[in-house]
Amino acid sequence: MVSGDGLLIRVKPFGGRLTAADLRAIAGAAGTFGNGVVELTNRGNLQLRGLTADSAPHAAAALVAAGLADLDADREARRNVIAEPPWNDALVAQVEALLMATPGLPPKFCVAVGATIRRVDRLKEPSRVAEDTMRRLADIPSPAGMAEFLPDHLLIGVPFGQADAAALIRLADLLGDAILRTTALRAFHLPGHHDPAPYAAAGFITEPDDPRRSISACPGAPFCASASVSARADAARLAQRGLRGIHVSGCAKGCAHPRAAPTLVGRDGLYDLVRHGRADDPPNATGLTIEEAAALLEAA
Ligand code: SF4
């Protein structure tokens, strides 16, 4: 896909599972062929950014060679499965296989799988193939072997959904033989008891009350061509001041949080403030630096 900072490649880990070797392969492709930025999406995918027309095929080949994508681009495009807790690996594998073996599925057809098949995303356009597939999905018996959502685990959050290749390598080094699962929380789930300190030192969020968990921010500049502000860097500054529950949007589109909140909206390199609303609502104050905006939010 084309984005503001070049081409973007989305990695969809099979079964939502990632080993240390997988993380190193993703970090290697991101650092060698992209700009080193890796995003964790709210569908549990990882996005490599800043690729070029020349480098993207090399990155794709490296990811296929590492077993992180199917060689057949059409099969890979149809493999849209969100694995949710409590994970049922056998069921996820069956759903992935069914989607990959079904030519003609609309590109946005996506299935969420937890203990059972939870949800099939609605499609705007009617599609006979999709309706047939939904019937076939409903016929899959729930296999045994469901993984427990273990109460003892560490949730490793990625600040504003964005990490870099070096952080993923540090995470791989800490992981050893363990297997991470992606989640829709822009966080990795690591089963078992673990000291959170090394993960926090590696740049990840491990505390449930970390202010960064409650702030939404889109990629902003330089990652999106519509942005004139560095939304995620500015969101980090708000979090350092202890502000919570804010939405920082690179422009009035409001991609990161399409709901009402105290919202800063980038415009011409400065911010407009919507005290409580969506990014495209009329602002209460305009033309603010991030420090001025933070002061207004603190005073509220
Ligand atoms: S809100 Fe605007 S700047 Fe941010 S990602 Fe969406 S289009 Fe880009």
Residues whose N, C-alpha, C, O or C-beta is under 5 A from the ligand:
A	BS01	SF4	C218 P219 G220 C224 S226 A227 S249 G250 C251 K253 G254 C255
